[in-house]
Amino acid sequence: MSEPMLRLDGVEKGYNRGRVGEILVLRGVNLQVHPGEMVALVAPSGAGKSTLLHIAGLLDTADVGTVGIGGEAATGLGDRRRTALRRRAIGFVYQFHHLLPEFSALENVVLPQRANGVPRREAGTRALELLGEVGIADRADHRPAAMSGGEQQRVAFCRALANRPGLLLADEPTGNLDPGTSDQVFAALERLVRGEGLAALIATHNLDLAARMDRVVRLDKGRVVTP
């Protein structure tokens, strides 16, 4: 089997809750996600799945344990190197699209590439290619306000993958959509992930969507378990 794109070993994270004391949210989490693999992370609200995704995505640090991204040890890196690794290797998708409202769909996908030094023409070509893969190339010139919720979320997927990351992290990416739209949008996400050969860790409450992924893990009392 290939080297895991994401590797968490013995990850623990707690938060100080004043008089209550420290609450341990993650307790010795071990998890690997390999290139080409879609893994569903199932957990109730408040169980710590967002904390786990933030640590996996180098937006937060673990109190104990190690994080590896594409074979590179991320634990102990300074802020600048963590940021560089995150921008190079990781794409994020959230429940709400967070698109820039003053820019078109195309521009929203071009901008992160430009920030990484990609020439404008190359960035535009990549953006149109991704929008085409999720079926909304004809909406490229529309601003988010002129698009449906499902279309906006598809643009967010394209933006997350614009810089060709090896790892995609998604936190309830269809949670704000009706069931029919959710199925269509997830199918678009799956096409992107499979087409790009990504490792994907996707948190969801939707058990039907989870069942369509390669593997399901559950966060239970701070630990990752296989149902």
Contacts in CASP RR format, 6 or more apart in sequence:
PFRMAT RR
TARGET T0000
AUTHOR 0000-0000-0000
METHOD contacts of the structure
MODEL  1
MSEPMLRLDGVEKGYNRGRVGEILVLRGVNLQVHPGEMVALVAPSGAGKS
TLLHIAGLLDTADVGTVGIGGEAATGLGDRRRTALRRRAIGFVYQFHHLL
PEFSALENVVLPQRANGVPRREAGTRALELLGEVGIADRADHRPAAMSGG
EQQRVAFCRALANRPGLLLADEPTGNLDPGTSDQVFAALERLVRGEGLAA
LIATHNLDLAARMDRVVRLDKGRVVTP
1 34 0 8 1.000
2 34 0 8 1.000
2 35 0 8 1.000
3 34 0 8 1.000
3 70 0 8 1.000
3 71 0 8 1.000
4 32 0 8 1.000
4 33 0 8 1.000
4 34 0 8 1.000
4 68 0 8 1.000
4 70 0 8 1.000
4 71 0 8 1.000
4 199 0 8 1.000
5 33 0 8 1.000
5 34 0 8 1.000
5 35 0 8 1.000
5 69 0 8 1.000
5 70 0 8 1.000
5 89 0 8 1.000
5 166 0 8 1.000
5 167 0 8 1.000
5 198 0 8 1.000
5 199 0 8 1.000
6 31 0 8 1.000
6 32 0 8 1.000
6 33 0 8 1.000
6 56 0 8 1.000
6 67 0 8 1.000
6 68 0 8 1.000
6 69 0 8 1.000
6 70 0 8 1.000
6 167 0 8 1.000
6 199 0 8 1.000
6 201 0 8 1.000
7 31 0 8 1.000
7 32 0 8 1.000
7 66 0 8 1.000
7 67 0 8 1.000
7 68 0 8 1.000
7 69 0 8 1.000
7 70 0 8 1.000
7 71 0 8 1.000
8 29 0 8 1.000
8 30 0 8 1.000
8 31 0 8 1.000
8 32 0 8 1.000
8 52 0 8 1.000
8 55 0 8 1.000
8 56 0 8 1.000
8 65 0 8 1.000
8 66 0 8 1.000
8 67 0 8 1.000
8 68 0 8 1.000
9 30 0 8 1.000
9 65 0 8 1.000
9 66 0 8 1.000
10 28 0 8 1.000
10 29 0 8 1.000
10 30 0 8 1.000
10 64 0 8 1.000
10 65 0 8 1.000
10 66 0 8 1.000
11 26 0 8 1.000
11 28 0 8 1.000
11 29 0 8 1.000
11 30 0 8 1.000
11 52 0 8 1.000
11 55 0 8 1.000
11 62 0 8 1.000
11 64 0 8 1.000
11 65 0 8 1.000
11 66 0 8 1.000
11 67 0 8 1.000
12 24 0 8 1.000
12 26 0 8 1.000
12 27 0 8 1.000
12 28 0 8 1.000
12 29 0 8 1.000
12 62 0 8 1.000
12 63 0 8 1.000
12 64 0 8 1.000
12 65 0 8 1.000
13 24 0 8 1.000
13 25 0 8 1.000
13 26 0 8 1.000
13 51 0 8 1.000
13 55 0 8 1.000
13 60 0 8 1.000
13 62 0 8 1.000
13 63 0 8 1.000
14 22 0 8 1.000
14 23 0 8 1.000
14 24 0 8 1.000
14 25 0 8 1.000
14 26 0 8 1.000
14 63 0 8 1.000
15 22 0 8 1.000
15 23 0 8 1.000
15 25 0 8 1.000
16 22 0 8 1.000
16 23 0 8 1.000
17 23 0 8 1.000
24 222 0 8 1.000
25 48 0 8 1.000
25 51 0 8 1.000
25 222 0 8 1.000
26 48 0 8 1.000
26 51 0 8 1.000
26 52 0 8 1.000
26 55 0 8 1.000
26 62 0 8 1.000
26 222 0 8 1.000
26 223 0 8 1.000
27 221 0 8 1.000
27 222 0 8 1.000
27 223 0 8 1.000
28 64 0 8 1.000
28 65 0 8 1.000
28 222 0 8 1.000
28 223 0 8 1.000
29 52 0 8 1.000
29 222 0 8 1.000
29 223 0 8 1.000
29 224 0 8 1.000
30 224 0 8 1.000
31 56 0 8 1.000
31 201 0 8 1.000
31 217 0 8 1.000
31 224 0 8 1.000
33 39 0 8 1.000
33 167 0 8 1.000
33 199 0 8 1.000
33 200 0 8 1.000
33 201 0 8 1.000
34 199 0 8 1.000
35 166 0 8 1.000
35 197 0 8 1.000
35 198 0 8 1.000
35 199 0 8 1.000
36 193 0 8 1.000
36 194 0 8 1.000
36 197 0 8 1.000
36 198 0 8 1.000
36 199 0 8 1.000
36 200 0 8 1.000
37 199 0 8 1.000
37 200 0 8 1.000
37 214 0 8 1.000
37 215 0 8 1.000
38 190 0 8 1.000
38 193 0 8 1.000
38 200 0 8 1.000
38 202 0 8 1.000
38 213 0 8 1.000
38 214 0 8 1.000
38 215 0 8 1.000
39 200 0 8 1.000
39 201 0 8 1.000
39 202 0 8 1.000
39 213 0 8 1.000
39 214 0 8 1.000
39 215 0 8 1.000
39 216 0 8 1.000
39 217 0 8 1.000
40 202 0 8 1.000
40 203 0 8 1.000
40 204 0 8 1.000
40 209 0 8 1.000
40 210 0 8 1.000
40 211 0 8 1.000
40 213 0 8 1.000
40 215 0 8 1.000
40 216 0 8 1.000
40 217 0 8 1.000
41 49 0 8 1.000
41 52 0 8 1.000
41 53 0 8 1.000
41 201 0 8 1.000
41 202 0 8 1.000
41 203 0 8 1.000
41 204 0 8 1.000
41 217 0 8 1.000
41 218 0 8 1.000
41 219 0 8 1.000
41 224 0 8 1.000
42 203 0 8 1.000
42 204 0 8 1.000
42 205 0 8 1.000
42 207 0 8 1.000
42 210 0 8 1.000
42 216 0 8 1.000
42 217 0 8 1.000
42 218 0 8 1.000
42 219 0 8 1.000
42 227 0 8 1.000
43 49 0 8 1.000
43 203 0 8 1.000
43 218 0 8 1.000
43 219 0 8 1.000
43 220 0 8 1.000
44 205 0 8 1.000
47 219 0 8 1.000
47 220 0 8 1.000
47 222 0 8 1.000
48 219 0 8 1.000
48 222 0 8 1.000
49 171 0 8 1.000
49 203 0 8 1.000
49 219 0 8 1.000
50 171 0 8 1.000
50 203 0 8 1.000
51 60 0 8 1.000
52 219 0 8 1.000
52 224 0 8 1.000
53 169 0 8 1.000
53 171 0 8 1.000
53 201 0 8 1.000
53 203 0 8 1.000
54 60 0 8 1.000
55 61 0 8 1.000
55 62 0 8 1.000
55 67 0 8 1.000
56 67 0 8 1.000
56 167 0 8 1.000
56 169 0 8 1.000
56 201 0 8 1.000
57 67 0 8 1.000
57 69 0 8 1.000
57 86 0 8 1.000
57 90 0 8 1.000
57 92 0 8 1.000
57 167 0 8 1.000
57 169 0 8 1.000
58 67 0 8 1.000
58 69 0 8 1.000
58 74 0 8 1.000
58 82 0 8 1.000
58 83 0 8 1.000
58 85 0 8 1.000
58 86 0 8 1.000
58 90 0 8 1.000
59 86 0 8 1.000
61 75 0 8 1.000
61 76 0 8 1.000
62 75 0 8 1.000
65 75 0 8 1.000
66 73 0 8 1.000
66 75 0 8 1.000
67 73 0 8 1.000
67 74 0 8 1.000
67 75 0 8 1.000
68 74 0 8 1.000
68 75 0 8 1.000
69 85 0 8 1.000
69 89 0 8 1.000
69 90 0 8 1.000
69 167 0 8 1.000
70 89 0 8 1.000
70 166 0 8 1.000
70 167 0 8 1.000
72 85 0 8 1.000
72 89 0 8 1.000
74 82 0 8 1.000
74 85 0 8 1.000
77 85 0 8 1.000
87 115 0 8 1.000
87 116 0 8 1.000
87 163 0 8 1.000
88 116 0 8 1.000
88 163 0 8 1.000
88 165 0 8 1.000
89 165 0 8 1.000
89 166 0 8 1.000
89 167 0 8 1.000
90 165 0 8 1.000
90 166 0 8 1.000
90 167 0 8 1.000
90 168 0 8 1.000
90 169 0 8 1.000
91 160 0 8 1.000
91 161 0 8 1.000
91 163 0 8 1.000
91 165 0 8 1.000
91 166 0 8 1.000
91 167 0 8 1.000
91 168 0 8 1.000
91 169 0 8 1.000
92 160 0 8 1.000
92 168 0 8 1.000
92 169 0 8 1.000
92 170 0 8 1.000
92 171 0 8 1.000
93 153 0 8 1.000
93 156 0 8 1.000
93 157 0 8 1.000
93 160 0 8 1.000
93 168 0 8 1.000
93 169 0 8 1.000
93 170 0 8 1.000
93 171 0 8 1.000
93 173 0 8 1.000
93 189 0 8 1.000
94 156 0 8 1.000
94 170 0 8 1.000
94 171 0 8 1.000
94 172 0 8 1.000
94 173 0 8 1.000
95 171 0 8 1.000
95 172 0 8 1.000
95 173 0 8 1.000
95 175 0 8 1.000
95 176 0 8 1.000
96 176 0 8 1.000
97 144 0 8 1.000
97 149 0 8 1.000
97 152 0 8 1.000
97 153 0 8 1.000
97 155 0 8 1.000
97 156 0 8 1.000
98 156 0 8 1.000
99 105 0 8 1.000
99 108 0 8 1.000
99 144 0 8 1.000
99 152 0 8 1.000
99 155 0 8 1.000
99 156 0 8 1.000
99 159 0 8 1.000
100 107 0 8 1.000
100 108 0 8 1.000
100 111 0 8 1.000
100 144 0 8 1.000
101 143 0 8 1.000
101 144 0 8 1.000
101 145 0 8 1.000
102 143 0 8 1.000
103 111 0 8 1.000
103 143 0 8 1.000
104 140 0 8 1.000
104 141 0 8 1.000
104 142 0 8 1.000
104 143 0 8 1.000
105 131 0 8 1.000
105 136 0 8 1.000
105 139 0 8 1.000
105 140 0 8 1.000
105 141 0 8 1.000
105 142 0 8 1.000
105 143 0 8 1.000
105 144 0 8 1.000
105 147 0 8 1.000
105 151 0 8 1.000
105 155 0 8 1.000
105 158 0 8 1.000
106 124 0 8 1.000
106 127 0 8 1.000
106 128 0 8 1.000
106 131 0 8 1.000
106 140 0 8 1.000
106 141 0 8 1.000
108 144 0 8 1.000
108 155 0 8 1.000
108 159 0 8 1.000
109 124 0 8 1.000
109 126 0 8 1.000
109 127 0 8 1.000
109 130 0 8 1.000
109 131 0 8 1.000
109 155 0 8 1.000
109 158 0 8 1.000
109 159 0 8 1.000
109 162 0 8 1.000
110 120 0 8 1.000
110 123 0 8 1.000
110 124 0 8 1.000
110 127 0 8 1.000
110 162 0 8 1.000
111 159 0 8 1.000
112 159 0 8 1.000
112 162 0 8 1.000
112 163 0 8 1.000
113 122 0 8 1.000
113 123 0 8 1.000
113 124 0 8 1.000
113 126 0 8 1.000
113 127 0 8 1.000
113 162 0 8 1.000
113 163 0 8 1.000
114 120 0 8 1.000
114 123 0 8 1.000
116 163 0 8 1.000
118 126 0 8 1.000
118 163 0 8 1.000
123 162 0 8 1.000
126 162 0 8 1.000
127 140 0 8 1.000
127 158 0 8 1.000
127 162 0 8 1.000
128 137 0 8 1.000
128 140 0 8 1.000
130 157 0 8 1.000
130 158 0 8 1.000
130 161 0 8 1.000
130 162 0 8 1.000
130 192 0 8 1.000
131 137 0 8 1.000
131 139 0 8 1.000
131 140 0 8 1.000
131 154 0 8 1.000
131 155 0 8 1.000
131 158 0 8 1.000
133 158 0 8 1.000
133 188 0 8 1.000
133 191 0 8 1.000
133 192 0 8 1.000
133 195 0 8 1.000
134 154 0 8 1.000
134 157 0 8 1.000
134 158 0 8 1.000
134 188 0 8 1.000
134 189 0 8 1.000
134 191 0 8 1.000
134 192 0 8 1.000
135 154 0 8 1.000
135 188 0 8 1.000
136 147 0 8 1.000
136 151 0 8 1.000
136 154 0 8 1.000
136 155 0 8 1.000
139 147 0 8 1.000
139 151 0 8 1.000
144 152 0 8 1.000
144 155 0 8 1.000
147 155 0 8 1.000
148 181 0 8 1.000
149 176 0 8 1.000
149 177 0 8 1.000
149 181 0 8 1.000
150 177 0 8 1.000
150 181 0 8 1.000
150 184 0 8 1.000
150 185 0 8 1.000
153 173 0 8 1.000
153 174 0 8 1.000
153 176 0 8 1.000
153 177 0 8 1.000
153 185 0 8 1.000
154 185 0 8 1.000
154 188 0 8 1.000
156 173 0 8 1.000
157 173 0 8 1.000
157 185 0 8 1.000
157 188 0 8 1.000
157 189 0 8 1.000
157 192 0 8 1.000
158 192 0 8 1.000
160 168 0 8 1.000
160 170 0 8 1.000
161 168 0 8 1.000
161 192 0 8 1.000
161 196 0 8 1.000
161 198 0 8 1.000
164 196 0 8 1.000
165 198 0 8 1.000
166 196 0 8 1.000
166 197 0 8 1.000
166 198 0 8 1.000
166 199 0 8 1.000
167 198 0 8 1.000
167 199 0 8 1.000
167 200 0 8 1.000
167 201 0 8 1.000
168 193 0 8 1.000
168 198 0 8 1.000
168 199 0 8 1.000
168 200 0 8 1.000
168 201 0 8 1.000
168 202 0 8 1.000
169 200 0 8 1.000
169 201 0 8 1.000
169 202 0 8 1.000
170 189 0 8 1.000
170 200 0 8 1.000
170 201 0 8 1.000
170 202 0 8 1.000
170 203 0 8 1.000
171 203 0 8 1.000
172 203 0 8 1.000
172 204 0 8 1.000
172 205 0 8 1.000
173 185 0 8 1.000
173 186 0 8 1.000
173 189 0 8 1.000
173 202 0 8 1.000
173 204 0 8 1.000
174 181 0 8 1.000
174 182 0 8 1.000
174 185 0 8 1.000
174 186 0 8 1.000
174 204 0 8 1.000
174 206 0 8 1.000
174 209 0 8 1.000
175 182 0 8 1.000
175 204 0 8 1.000
175 205 0 8 1.000
175 206 0 8 1.000
177 185 0 8 1.000
182 206 0 8 1.000
182 209 0 8 1.000
183 209 0 8 1.000
186 209 0 8 1.000
186 212 0 8 1.000
189 202 0 8 1.000
190 212 0 8 1.000
192 198 0 8 1.000
193 200 0 8 1.000
202 213 0 8 1.000
204 210 0 8 1.000
210 216 0 8 1.000
215 226 0 8 1.000
216 226 0 8 1.000
216 227 0 8 1.000
217 224 0 8 1.000
217 225 0 8 1.000
217 226 0 8 1.000
217 227 0 8 1.000
218 224 0 8 1.000
218 225 0 8 1.000
218 226 0 8 1.000
218 227 0 8 1.000
219 225 0 8 1.000
END
